[in-house]
Amino acid sequence: MSWGKEFVELSKSQHDRNSFDCGEQELNAFIKTQAAKHMQAGISRTMVLPCVQPLFNQKYAICAFYSVAASSISRETLPVQLAKRLPRYPIPVFLLAQLAVHKEYHGSGLGKVSLIRALKYLWEVNHHMRAYAIVVDCLTNSAQAFYTKFGFEALCEHNGRIRMFLSMNTVEQLFTQ
Ligand SMILES: CC(C)(COP(=O)(O)OP(=O)(O)OC[C@H]1O[C@@H](n2cnc3c(N)ncnc32)[C@H](O)[C@@H]1OP(=O)(O)O)[C@@H](O)C(=O)NCCC(=O)NCCS
């Protein structure tokens, strides 16, 4: 099955969460049981890329998704050169909390497409409410390698995961060149 053109907000009635499998249990469980609840609670937003054709149950399978939330970091976690230009209170950032591609599509460019769409989404939000950077907490070494490829830099350890960041200035350059 082929993927659609646009990411849209996750809808329990339109999207088939049960058939999603990216190979990582934690991310599968998130989209199946937590993503919609977190949106209802107002703490994150999940955007999904549905397949073009509906399933027998009339819902659309999810080819990829990403979740974003507002967050903050302390300036001490940033490299000294960057930190010295920032105030001593928490620095606002966007958290790219989750990003995953259905395993059927791994290696076909959809991870790259999803990441670029997520960055673009946050770049647009940044026009209205400023954040210093986008941060991701890497679930695996493989995820860290993926984000490194796209310019993210290691920041610190956070809850046992490597936290990486990409400054909003870099994101701005990406979409205005
Ligand atoms: C990580 C993930 C999103 C990559 O998706 P994908 O569709 O397989 O990736 P793509 O085909 O778009 O790859 C884009 C580029 O990244 C590279 N790449 C993909 N996965 C990579 C990895 N784990 N490490 C390093 N590079 C990677 C590809 O080689 C490709 O490079 P190219 O543009 O030079 O050809 C996908 O494997 C996934 O969903 N994994 C499980 C969930 C997960 O770990 N998410 C990470 C966030 S916690």
The ligand as a Gaussian input file, in Angstrom:
#p B3LYP/6-31G(d) Opt

LIG

0 1
 C       14.505000       5.339000      12.355000
 C       13.426000       5.230000      11.269000
 C       12.393000       6.329000      11.482000
 C       14.080000       5.424000       9.882000
 O       13.068000       5.348000       8.898000
 P       13.396000       4.813000       7.410000
 O       12.165000       5.047000       6.592000
 O       13.903000       3.428000       7.468000
 O       14.560000       5.783000       6.974000
 P       14.809000       6.363000       5.490000
 O       14.632000       5.274000       4.493000
 O       14.005000       7.585000       5.289000
 O       16.328000       6.783000       5.584000
 C       16.748000       8.134000       5.336000
 C       18.230000       8.177000       5.474000
 O       18.590000       7.848000       6.829000
 C       19.439000       6.719000       6.845000
 N       19.049000       5.910000       7.997000
 C       17.883000       5.272000       8.200000
 N       17.888000       4.653000       9.405000
 C       19.107000       4.932000       9.933000
 C       19.742000       4.566000      11.122000
 N       19.118000       3.822000      12.046000
 N       20.993000       5.025000      11.358000
 C       21.641000       5.783000      10.454000
 N       21.091000       6.172000       9.289000
 C       19.843000       5.730000       9.044000
 C       19.210000       5.988000       5.517000
 O       20.346000       5.253000       5.129000
 C       18.935000       7.135000       4.588000
 O       20.154000       7.718000       4.157000
 P       20.306000       8.356000       2.670000
 O       19.295000       9.498000       2.624000
 O       21.708000       8.816000       2.633000
 O       19.969000       7.260000       1.734000
 C       12.749000       3.834000      11.253000
 O       13.748000       2.840000      11.148000
 C       11.918000       3.543000      12.499000
 O       10.729000       3.874000      12.537000
 N       12.504000       2.883000      13.487000
 C       11.815000       2.484000      14.694000
 C       11.423000       3.659000      15.547000
 C       12.591000       4.523000      15.979000
 O       13.653000       4.033000      16.332000
 N       12.379000       5.842000      15.954000
 C       13.408000       6.818000      16.286000
 C       12.876000       7.844000      17.223000
 S       12.844000       7.408000      18.936000

